[in-house]
Amino acid sequence: MNIDFKELANKYKTPYYVYDFDHITGQYEELKGAFKARKSILAYAVKANSNLSVIKHLASLGAGADCVSIGEVKRALKVGIAPYKIIFSGVGKIDSEIKEALGLGILMINVESAAELDRVESIAKELDVIARISIRVNPNIDPQTHPYISTGLHENKFGVDIDTAKRMYIQCKNSDNLEPTGIHCHIGSQLTQLEPIKESVKIVSDLVRNLAAIKIELSFFDVGGGLGIVYDDEKLIDTNEYAQAILECLFGLDITIVCEPGRFLVGNSGVFVSKVLYEKVNGNKRFVIVDGAMNDLIRPALYDAYHKVEVLNDNEELSDCNLVGPVCESGDFFAKNINLPQTKHNDLVAIYSAGAYCFTMASNYNTRNKVAEIAVENGQDRLIRRRETFEDLIAHEEEFLK
Ligand code: LLP
């Protein structure tokens, strides 16, 4: 990544997110290439980073979209992703969202419970349309990742067990308003072990074969997302081995592969850059206080996640400190007990691997404006989301003042 953080700070102020679009292209092509032996759709998990320009960039490469709200579906459509490449997932879809999604003619609705299938069926009937259905199977596999981002065990709220799925497919087959189209599993995020993925794809592919035996032929096999990235020193799943393992499980089945990566495509494209405000020492603990905070990037506070940080100055004198933001919570930290150089006012601090689940999880806590987002592509930078203003923040309240 060859980005001049100082120049961007002068031009756009701090804090900001910057995304390297060329990195995103490389990630997309690597994964798409790994599946070249088959028809495949890489449906970008929009929740990872839903900036319109990011989605548009992926759309230009040929990506589809995996969406978990009608808002995300509309973002995908807005930047030109074809409806036939859009999947609508989520454990709790609202009636109005189902209705709208059916009207938009997207590829499939990914259903996560028997009760939801009944809702989709009755709404499709009301609208007199046929809903293309995929069912999310929970294979009861431990993905060996952080418990908050693990989804493939029966103790998690996601998907349905094999037997329920089978009954639901039979219901689809017998319905005038449902069409069994796909099957889906996603066992968790930031996965670094191939074995659990293999096991779950194997379980789900056995179900696909069982269904074929009773004349329920599915066209799409959605292996979910979850491929991990390097934050620290993780050893990653090789994308070719990943694709190979999936292809082996699907041997002999005429089915298009869908994969829903989020973090893998955008995670390491992004850097969050903020500026040192002050240093202080409380007792014998040193604190470096920057202008970015937990409301901008909550992963350390929420998951105790590690993000590599770097102070952009020439000082080589390191000492232990906590890197914190200005928000009034002890949870407002980016890193604890790390060695950083002595800093002075306005030194820049880069927080890496900030392209996924960082801006999208930002809030306005403490009436802090969401920061600017910048894209760099072919050496050129451009603003892709302007910094919010105080007026933006009060816009939905002001008219109600008495
Ligand atoms: N498909 C489904 C059904 C999902 O639930 C997710 C992520 C993805 C695909 C994309 O997963 P990815 O390829 O990005 O791992 N906020 C957390 C991550 C939550 C992931 C939720 N589901 C974090 O900051 O680590």
Residues whose N, C-alpha, C, O or C-beta is under 5 A from the ligand:
A	BS01	LLP	A45 A48 S89 I149 H186 G188 S189 Q190 G224 G225 G226 L227 E260 P261 G262 R263 F264 Y357
